[in-house]
Every structure is written in structure tokens, then in C-alpha cells.
Amino acid sequence: MHRKRLIASALTLSVAMLAALQSADAAERVKVRGTVESLDGDTLKVKSRDGKDVTVALKSGLQVGGVVQAAVSDIKPGDFVGIASQPTNSGINGAIEVVIFPASMKGTGEGDRPWDSAPNGSMTNATVANAVTSINGPTLTLTYKGGERTINIPKGTPVVTLAAATKSDLKPGAGVFITGERSGDSTVSADRVAVGLNGTMPPM
């Protein structure tokens, strides 16, 4: 039972950490997306998606959250999700990535806000009101306080959910998503890191 409580506690921390990474305040900070090259004490070396070498100084009280692969078929009406999307010619936003939140974290970071992973991108943390399947993949109607958004999920869109993780999971080759504060041309300080487990690349 003690082990189960520890795992549940770590997972709750992971979800809260990811919600903080997706928050409106985080949108005004530096985001690092890439793979771990090395970890030496509290110094994390990352090769970013655009090929740059980034040094991340890990702050005291570091929170690490795990990201694992899921499937579109896992999404059901009533689920709380975080979806990054961008406008399409159809007039309905197309998903870039989907995070399925555990039921216990429903409402965390709720809302719709700009997101920098694609031109004119948005991040919508909301409840799935309904889902309609079409040849282009499922189209979800998401509702949140003060509004709603309709998003299509094209085939091949990364879908993930969350898991407990620790600093020891920051291994060479692991994918990471980090929000932090720039402290130099190639240095960022951070107290939160999302890391992909079992070969999963955090798509955020």
C-alpha cells in the first residue's frame, strides 16, 4: 500500500507539473524541446529540436513528470484533455498534439491560450463534450469556462498521457519538454521537466 501511495503521489505531482508547464505564465517563458545529451549533478545538457546545444540548470526542488504514449481511441466524452492546435482551411482547428489528463486533475489549467509550437497555435485545456468520427479522424468539441473550441485530430497526431517519473529518468536520448528562464545565450534555469518514458517524445 505504501508503494501504491508513493506512485499515486508522484503521478499527481507529474500532472500538476505539466499543467504548470502549459500555464499562461509559462507561455511568457523560454521553452526547450529536445533530447537529453547528459546529466551531471544539476546540469542537464539538451540538444534542442532545432539542433542547438542548451544547458539547463536544474533548480532546487526540481519536479519531473513522465509522458507516455496513448491513443486517440482512449479519448472519451467527459475526459479532460490538453490539445495544441492550429487553424486549417476547413475553418476547424487541427490538432498538433493531445495530452489526456487523469480524471483526478480535471479542470487543471482550464482555458484556451496562444501556444508557440505552430503558427497561430493554441493550447486548449478543456473537457470533451462530444466526438464525431470522420475520414479525417475524430473531431472533438471541447468546453471550458467561458467558451468552447472544435478541434479535428488528424491521423498520426501524437497522443500521450502522464506517468510518474524522477530525475533518474533524464537519461541520454530521452525526449524532454522544459519551461524555464533564460540565464545566458545557451543556458536556461528550470524547476520543472517533462520527460518521455519508454521512448516517447513529449510532443508539447
PyMOL commands that set and color helices and strands:
alter all, ss='L'
color gray80, all
select helices_A, chain A and resi 2-21+26-28+72-74+103-105+167-169
alter helices_A, ss='H'
color red, helices_A
select strands_A, chain A and resi 30-40+43-48+53-69+80-86+93-100+111-114+122-134+137-144+147-152+159-164+175-182+187-196
alter strands_A, ss='S'
color yellow, strands_A
deselect
rebuild
show_as cartoon
